[in-house]
Amino acid sequence: MTRIGIIVGSIAEGSINRQVASVLPHLVADEDVEFTFLEYKDLPFYDYGLDANYPQVALDWKQSIADVDGVIIVTPEYSRSIPGVLKNALDWAARPWGEGAFAGKPVAIMGASIGPSGTAAAQQHLRAILGHYDAPTMGQPETFFHYRADAFGADGSLQDDAARAVLSNFVNAAVAHVKQFARVSA
């Protein structure tokens, strides 16, 4: 079983990126994949003074990343970059120096916006961060999902065939990427 964690870059209750992320597991052709949402909203602000004595919530966060074979990050763009809460979570995952949770962990990224390419700058910044973390990051397909509320049913299900094709293409490529680069467990 391939285990993939999904990280949503927004902690907002009504996040469109969370809504999009929630349909991804339903679009996977491979039945040998298990998805879990990796939550980080309880992390305090990162403080390097705590590197020697990590808080339990940060240890749990790092362990949630270690427990999956790969990660999909679905993020909005805030002020031409990634949301501060996502950057904070990534900082906790990367520290202390030499003990980063993303080292060697395959990652695929995408974002949803009401604009056609609204997450391009955020994804570029995220790629730079993940490159520094030594996380093999999927290059294609780059997915800047143009969100439309009418593409989703009242139950959150995806109702639009064109949107389904875009998201299906992304998530199935992400699964293949994770399977290609995931480290073999002993």
Backbone as CSV, one residue per row, in Angstrom:
resi,resn,N_x,N_y,N_z,CA_x,CA_y,CA_z,C_x,C_y,C_z
1,MET,0.847,-1.184,0.000,0.000,0.000,0.000,0.890,1.244,0.000
2,THR,0.661,2.141,-0.926,1.367,3.422,-0.969,0.573,4.433,-0.159
3,ARG,1.247,5.074,0.782,0.592,6.059,1.651,1.008,7.458,1.234
4,ILE,0.021,8.298,0.947,0.279,9.670,0.522,-0.417,10.628,1.468
5,GLY,0.348,11.562,1.990,-0.200,12.605,2.849,-0.583,13.812,2.019
6,ILE,-1.690,14.438,2.383,-2.127,15.666,1.714,-2.019,16.803,2.723
7,ILE,-1.281,17.837,2.322,-1.148,19.048,3.137,-1.872,20.170,2.408
8,VAL,-2.784,20.818,3.094,-3.503,21.958,2.521,-2.856,23.225,3.069
9,GLY,-2.509,24.128,2.186,-1.781,25.339,2.568,-2.592,26.360,3.320
10,SER,-3.864,26.180,3.422,-4.741,27.112,4.141,-5.406,26.394,5.304
11,ILE,-5.499,27.084,6.432,-6.229,26.511,7.563,-7.640,27.093,7.670
12,ALA,-8.027,27.913,6.696,-9.357,28.519,6.698,-10.430,27.445,6.585
13,GLU,-11.469,27.582,7.363,-12.561,26.599,7.362,-13.198,26.441,5.987
14,GLY,-13.349,27.533,5.261,-13.983,27.494,3.941,-12.988,27.440,2.798
15,SER,-11.801,26.928,3.034,-10.729,26.902,2.032,-11.144,26.169,0.757
16,ILE,-11.014,26.842,-0.378,-11.299,26.170,-1.647,-10.210,25.139,-1.943
17,ASN,-8.999,25.366,-1.449,-7.937,24.391,-1.654,-8.212,23.109,-0.883
18,ARG,-8.818,23.218,0.288,-9.210,22.017,1.038,-10.333,21.292,0.285
19,GLN,-11.262,22.039,-0.270,-12.350,21.413,-1.027,-11.786,20.652,-2.230
20,VAL,-10.854,21.260,-2.933,-10.236,20.599,-4.084,-9.437,19.381,-3.623
21,ALA,-8.654,19.545,-2.558,-7.842,18.434,-2.044,-8.711,17.252,-1.637
22,SER,-9.891,17.531,-1.129,-10.759,16.447,-0.650,-11.276,15.542,-1.765
23,VAL,-11.289,16.024,-2.999,-11.752,15.170,-4.100,-10.624,14.353,-4.724
24,LEU,-9.381,14.721,-4.468,-8.254,14.042,-5.113,-8.242,12.530,-4.871
25,PRO,-8.440,12.057,-3.624,-8.403,10.600,-3.414,-9.440,9.830,-4.239
26,HIS,-10.527,10.474,-4.612,-11.603,9.815,-5.360,-11.299,9.724,-6.860
27,LEU,-10.205,10.345,-7.289,-9.874,10.389,-8.716,-8.700,9.493,-9.085
28,VAL,-8.220,8.725,-8.132,-7.043,7.889,-8.353,-7.433,6.559,-8.980
29,ALA,-6.733,6.206,-10.037,-7.005,4.941,-10.732,-6.433,3.744,-9.970
30,ASP,-5.351,3.947,-9.258,-4.646,2.881,-8.533,-5.338,2.627,-7.194
31,GLU,-5.809,1.408,-6.985,-6.516,1.080,-5.739,-5.563,0.779,-4.586
32,ASP,-4.264,0.735,-4.870,-3.267,0.414,-3.857,-2.670,1.684,-3.233
33,VAL,-3.503,2.720,-3.087,-3.053,3.998,-2.539,-3.989,4.412,-1.413
34,GLU,-3.387,4.871,-0.335,-4.149,5.348,0.826,-3.756,6.808,1.081
35,PHE,-4.740,7.660,1.271,-4.502,9.082,1.508,-4.840,9.444,2.943
36,THR,-4.097,10.384,3.480,-4.392,10.935,4.797,-4.057,12.424,4.776
37,PHE,-4.883,13.208,5.434,-4.618,14.643,5.530,-3.670,14.883,6.692
38,LEU,-2.594,15.611,6.434,-1.600,15.941,7.451,-1.919,17.345,7.963
39,GLU,-2.317,17.416,9.218,-2.789,18.683,9.792,-1.704,19.333,10.649
40,TYR,-1.641,20.648,10.590,-0.585,21.375,11.291,-1.069,22.628,12.018
41,LYS,-2.371,22.842,12.077,-2.881,24.115,12.595,-2.562,24.364,14.070
42,ASP,-2.198,23.335,14.821,-1.888,23.520,16.235,-0.421,23.832,16.500
43,LEU,0.399,23.898,15.445,1.809,24.221,15.638,1.972,25.666,16.119
44,PRO,2.847,25.891,17.090,3.147,27.275,17.466,4.043,27.896,16.395
45,PHE,4.326,29.181,16.519,5.286,29.799,15.615,6.653,29.152,15.828
46,TYR,7.339,28.878,14.719,8.641,28.238,14.824,9.621,29.142,15.578
47,ASP,10.413,28.530,16.465,11.406,29.234,17.262,12.633,28.336,17.350
48,TYR,13.737,28.756,16.743,14.936,27.910,16.747,15.440,27.617,18.156
49,GLY,15.031,28.410,19.123,15.404,28.147,20.509,14.823,26.842,21.034
50,LEU,13.830,26.304,20.332,13.221,25.037,20.739,13.814,23.832,20.014
51,ASP,14.816,24.055,19.152,15.400,22.944,18.402,15.934,21.838,19.315
52,ALA,16.470,22.205,20.453,17.044,21.210,21.370,15.974,20.486,22.185
53,ASN,14.783,21.048,22.235,13.696,20.459,23.026,12.379,20.671,22.280
54,TYR,12.215,19.940,21.176,11.046,20.110,20.312,9.752,19.859,21.065
55,PRO,8.748,20.715,20.871,7.436,20.446,21.481,6.805,19.193,20.855
56,GLN,5.986,18.505,21.613,5.374,17.257,21.143,4.561,17.466,19.870
57,VAL,3.854,18.580,19.769,3.036,18.824,18.577,3.916,18.891,17.324
58,ALA,5.121,19.432,17.449,6.045,19.505,16.316,6.631,18.122,16.001
59,LEU,6.924,17.345,17.037,7.387,15.971,16.819,6.309,15.147,16.119
60,ASP,5.062,15.319,16.543,3.948,14.600,15.912,3.800,15.007,14.445
61,TRP,3.973,16.297,14.163,3.886,16.809,12.796,4.965,16.149,11.921
62,LYS,6.192,16.150,12.416,7.282,15.532,11.662,7.034,14.035,11.471
63,GLN,6.495,13.385,12.479,6.214,11.954,12.371,5.128,11.678,11.338
64,SER,4.138,12.573,11.246,3.072,12.373,10.249,3.645,12.397,8.836
65,ILE,4.668,13.199,8.614,5.330,13.245,7.307,6.165,11.979,7.109
66,ALA,6.864,11.560,8.152,7.687,10.346,8.076,6.833,9.111,7.802
67,ASP,5.599,9.119,8.264,4.724,7.949,8.149,4.130,7.733,6.758
68,VAL,4.330,8.679,5.842,3.783,8.535,4.491,4.926,8.366,3.495
69,ASP,4.589,7.785,2.353,5.581,7.553,1.311,5.839,8.801,0.467
70,GLY,4.881,9.692,0.423,5.007,10.924,-0.343,3.926,11.893,0.082
71,VAL,4.027,13.107,-0.441,3.143,14.190,-0.016,2.615,14.946,-1.230
72,ILE,1.355,15.333,-1.154,0.759,16.279,-2.089,0.454,17.542,-1.294
73,ILE,0.934,18.676,-1.788,0.625,19.964,-1.152,-0.306,20.725,-2.083
74,VAL,-1.455,21.124,-1.558,-2.452,21.899,-2.299,-2.550,23.240,-1.586
75,THR,-2.067,24.300,-2.241,-1.958,25.570,-1.533,-2.520,26.755,-2.310
76,PRO,-3.097,27.704,-1.579,-3.461,28.967,-2.213,-2.222,29.853,-2.310
77,GLU,-2.412,30.999,-2.900,-1.353,32.005,-2.959,-1.793,33.197,-2.119
78,TYR,-0.939,33.585,-1.187,-1.180,34.766,-0.360,-0.058,35.760,-0.639
79,SER,-0.394,36.936,-1.076,0.590,38.003,-1.296,1.764,37.534,-2.154
80,ARG,1.453,36.804,-3.235,2.432,36.333,-4.213,3.392,35.281,-3.666
81,SER,2.963,34.562,-2.610,3.785,33.504,-2.036,2.877,32.485,-1.357
82,ILE,3.480,31.603,-0.564,2.693,30.617,0.166,2.164,31.246,1.450
83,PRO,1.082,30.712,1.993,0.558,31.224,3.258,1.581,31.075,4.385
84,GLY,1.592,32.038,5.293,2.513,32.003,6.424,2.377,30.755,7.268
85,VAL,1.146,30.262,7.441,0.962,29.059,8.268,1.618,27.843,7.611
86,LEU,1.587,27.769,6.293,2.250,26.669,5.600,3.763,26.798,5.747
87,LYS,4.295,28.001,5.581,5.739,28.203,5.747,6.168,27.830,7.158
88,ASN,5.373,28.199,8.151,5.673,27.843,9.535,5.729,26.323,9.698
89,ALA,4.762,25.619,9.128,4.736,24.153,9.225,5.950,23.546,8.523
90,LEU,6.326,24.106,7.391,7.500,23.609,6.680,8.768,23.860,7.491
91,ASP,8.849,25.008,8.152,10.009,25.293,9.007,10.121,24.278,10.134
92,TRP,9.013,23.969,10.792,9.035,22.951,11.852,9.481,21.600,11.289
93,ALA,9.012,21.259,10.092,9.354,19.965,9.490,10.827,19.877,9.116
94,ALA,11.466,21.008,8.864,12.846,21.031,8.386,13.892,21.047,9.500
95,ARG,13.488,21.275,10.694,14.442,21.482,11.787,14.362,20.359,12.798
96,PRO,15.316,20.171,13.694,16.614,20.821,13.701,17.429,20.463,12.465
97,TRP,18.466,21.261,12.200,19.295,21.078,11.025,19.756,19.627,10.923
98,GLY,19.609,19.056,9.725,20.024,17.688,9.479,18.975,16.643,9.796
99,GLU,17.837,17.062,10.332,16.769,16.134,10.700,15.455,16.465,10.000
100,GLY,15.564,16.970,8.769,14.382,17.387,8.030,13.493,16.231,7.616
101,ALA,12.209,16.397,7.795,11.237,15.354,7.465,11.018,15.207,5.962
102,PHE,11.373,16.221,5.173,11.137,16.168,3.736,12.324,15.648,2.934
103,ALA,13.467,15.421,3.561,14.656,14.952,2.837,14.348,13.620,2.150
104,GLY,14.421,13.618,0.827,14.148,12.413,0.057,12.678,12.069,-0.108
105,LYS,11.787,12.844,0.471,10.349,12.566,0.413,9.769,13.136,-0.881
106,PRO,9.200,12.307,-1.771,8.623,12.842,-3.004,7.382,13.697,-2.722
107,VAL,7.328,14.821,-3.423,6.242,15.785,-3.216,5.683,16.228,-4.568
108,ALA,4.376,16.388,-4.624,3.702,16.983,-5.780,2.939,18.197,-5.258
109,ILE,2.936,19.273,-6.033,2.262,20.489,-5.575,1.279,20.989,-6.626
110,MET,0.243,21.606,-6.130,-0.739,22.260,-6.985,-1.436,23.326,-6.149
111,GLY,-2.265,24.121,-6.779,-3.034,25.112,-6.053,-4.300,25.453,-6.797
112,ALA,-5.273,25.910,-6.039,-6.553,26.319,-6.617,-6.777,27.801,-6.332
113,SER,-7.360,28.468,-7.296,-7.636,29.890,-7.178,-8.855,30.224,-8.031
114,ILE,-9.515,31.326,-7.701,-10.624,31.770,-8.543,-10.101,32.378,-9.845
115,GLY,-8.787,32.672,-9.906,-8.146,33.143,-11.129,-7.472,31.982,-11.835
116,PRO,-7.278,32.058,-13.148,-6.749,30.924,-13.907,-5.321,30.512,-13.558
117,SER,-4.492,31.414,-13.072,-3.117,31.030,-12.715,-2.710,31.654,-11.390
118,GLY,-3.664,31.764,-10.492,-3.451,32.481,-9.242,-2.465,31.886,-8.274
119,THR,-2.018,30.658,-8.466,-1.076,30.074,-7.510,0.311,29.893,-8.114
120,ALA,0.574,30.482,-9.260,1.866,30.283,-9.937,3.029,30.769,-9.083
121,ALA,2.949,31.957,-8.504,4.050,32.479,-7.685,4.213,31.651,-6.414
122,ALA,3.124,31.264,-5.794,3.203,30.435,-4.581,3.883,29.106,-4.885
123,GLN,3.511,28.492,-5.992,4.107,27.208,-6.339,5.598,27.361,-6.632
124,GLN,5.995,28.458,-7.260,7.415,28.685,-7.538,8.190,28.822,-6.225
125,HIS,7.650,29.554,-5.267,8.307,29.691,-3.961,8.368,28.347,-3.246
126,LEU,7.288,27.598,-3.322,7.249,26.289,-2.674,8.280,25.340,-3.293
127,ARG,8.444,25.392,-4.608,9.465,24.570,-5.268,10.867,24.916,-4.758
128,ALA,11.123,26.205,-4.553,12.436,26.618,-4.041,12.666,26.066,-2.632
129,ILE,11.665,26.133,-1.793,11.775,25.618,-0.423,12.010,24.115,-0.447
130,LEU,11.194,23.397,-1.218,11.308,21.934,-1.268,12.636,21.491,-1.879
131,GLY,13.163,22.260,-2.824,14.478,21.958,-3.382,15.551,22.050,-2.308
132,HIS,15.457,23.056,-1.462,16.401,23.207,-0.349,16.273,22.046,0.634
133,TYR,15.076,21.510,0.771,14.833,20.389,1.688,15.235,19.037,1.085
134,ASP,15.679,19.019,-0.170,16.064,17.802,-0.874,14.860,16.868,-1.080
135,ALA,13.714,17.465,-1.343,12.495,16.701,-1.616,12.314,16.611,-3.133
136,PRO,12.330,15.414,-3.719,12.091,15.289,-5.154,10.675,15.787,-5.481
137,THR,10.603,16.882,-6.195,9.324,17.537,-6.455,8.904,17.323,-7.904
138,MET,7.670,16.861,-8.078,7.135,16.600,-9.417,7.139,17.891,-10.239
139,GLY,7.692,17.807,-11.459,7.754,18.980,-12.327,6.513,19.164,-13.181
140,GLN,5.958,18.072,-13.666,4.793,18.139,-14.556,3.779,17.079,-14.163
141,PRO,2.528,17.332,-14.279,1.943,18.555,-14.803,1.889,19.650,-13.731
142,GLU,2.271,20.850,-14.128,2.043,21.988,-13.237,0.532,22.213,-13.249
143,THR,-0.045,22.339,-12.078,-1.503,22.426,-12.007,-1.917,23.669,-11.237
144,PHE,-2.430,24.626,-11.993,-2.975,25.867,-11.445,-4.483,25.763,-11.658
145,PHE,-5.148,25.145,-10.693,-6.561,24.796,-10.871,-7.446,26.029,-10.768
146,HIS,-8.213,26.270,-11.820,-9.156,27.398,-11.848,-10.449,26.951,-11.159
147,TYR,-10.624,27.401,-9.934,-11.765,26.979,-9.113,-13.040,27.713,-9.518
148,ARG,-14.095,26.915,-9.669,-15.444,27.448,-9.871,-16.368,26.701,-8.927
149,ALA,-17.105,27.409,-8.127,-17.995,26.780,-7.149,-19.015,25.870,-7.827
150,ASP,-19.474,26.237,-9.028,-20.492,25.423,-9.695,-19.952,24.096,-10.232
151,ALA,-18.654,23.872,-10.130,-18.072,22.589,-10.546,-18.244,21.522,-9.465
152,PHE,-18.689,21.947,-8.274,-18.839,21.046,-7.137,-20.297,20.965,-6.717
153,GLY,-20.709,19.771,-6.338,-22.060,19.578,-5.835,-22.173,20.052,-4.393
154,ALA,-23.384,20.082,-3.875,-23.622,20.505,-2.492,-22.904,19.605,-1.497
155,ASP,-22.663,18.345,-1.879,-21.958,17.400,-1.006,-20.445,17.483,-1.159
156,GLY,-19.944,18.415,-1.987,-18.510,18.576,-2.194,-17.948,17.762,-3.343
157,SER,-18.790,16.924,-3.949,-18.320,16.084,-5.050,-18.072,16.924,-6.299
158,LEU,-17.147,16.460,-7.113,-16.809,17.144,-8.351,-17.839,16.788,-9.410
159,GLN,-18.446,17.787,-10.028,-19.523,17.585,-10.993,-19.135,17.953,-12.419
160,ASP,-17.977,18.574,-12.604,-17.575,19.108,-13.894,-16.529,18.194,-14.548
161,ASP,-16.799,17.735,-15.773,-15.901,16.799,-16.456,-14.536,17.400,-16.768
162,ALA,-14.493,18.667,-17.173,-13.211,19.304,-17.481,-12.364,19.436,-16.215
163,ALA,-12.985,19.832,-15.111,-12.266,19.938,-13.839,-11.798,18.557,-13.381
164,ARG,-12.652,17.563,-13.560,-12.286,16.186,-13.195,-11.056,15.735,-13.985
165,ALA,-11.004,16.055,-15.254,-9.871,15.654,-16.091,-8.575,16.301,-15.603
166,VAL,-8.623,17.583,-15.279,-7.435,18.292,-14.794,-6.944,17.688,-13.481
167,LEU,-7.857,17.520,-12.530,-7.468,16.998,-11.215,-7.065,15.533,-11.272
168,SER,-7.739,14.754,-12.101,-7.394,13.348,-12.258,-5.994,13.211,-12.850
169,ASN,-5.696,14.005,-13.856,-4.372,13.992,-14.467,-3.305,14.323,-13.411
170,PHE,-3.560,15.351,-12.606,-2.598,15.741,-11.571,-2.405,14.635,-10.541
171,VAL,-3.481,14.153,-9.949,-3.337,13.219,-8.827,-2.761,11.883,-9.285
172,ASN,-3.091,11.432,-10.475,-2.517,10.175,-10.954,-1.030,10.332,-11.294
173,ALA,-0.642,11.494,-11.781,0.786,11.772,-11.991,1.497,11.859,-10.641
174,ALA,0.841,12.440,-9.639,1.428,12.539,-8.298,1.658,11.152,-7.700
175,VAL,0.690,10.277,-7.861,0.830,8.899,-7.357,2.023,8.227,-8.048
176,ALA,2.129,8.364,-9.357,3.245,7.762,-10.097,4.579,8.347,-9.615
177,HIS,4.607,9.652,-9.366,5.814,10.314,-8.871,6.218,9.754,-7.505
178,VAL,5.251,9.629,-6.620,5.545,9.088,-5.286,6.064,7.662,-5.406
179,LYS,5.411,6.858,-6.213,5.849,5.458,-6.360,7.250,5.377,-6.961
180,GLN,7.585,6.285,-7.841,8.902,6.269,-8.464,10.004,6.671,-7.482
181,PHE,9.723,7.640,-6.615,10.779,8.198,-5.768,10.711,7.819,-4.303
182,ALA,9.661,7.140,-3.885,9.545,6.780,-2.467,10.681,5.834,-2.080
183,ARG,11.197,6.042,-0.910,12.238,5.162,-0.388,11.635,3.833,-0.007
184,VAL,12.373,2.781,-0.268,11.905,1.437,0.057,12.070,1.202,1.551
185,SER,10.984,0.772,2.209,11.034,0.500,3.639,11.612,-0.893,3.868
186,ALA,12.374,-1.023,4.938,12.958,-2.331,5.270,11.972,-3.184,6.019
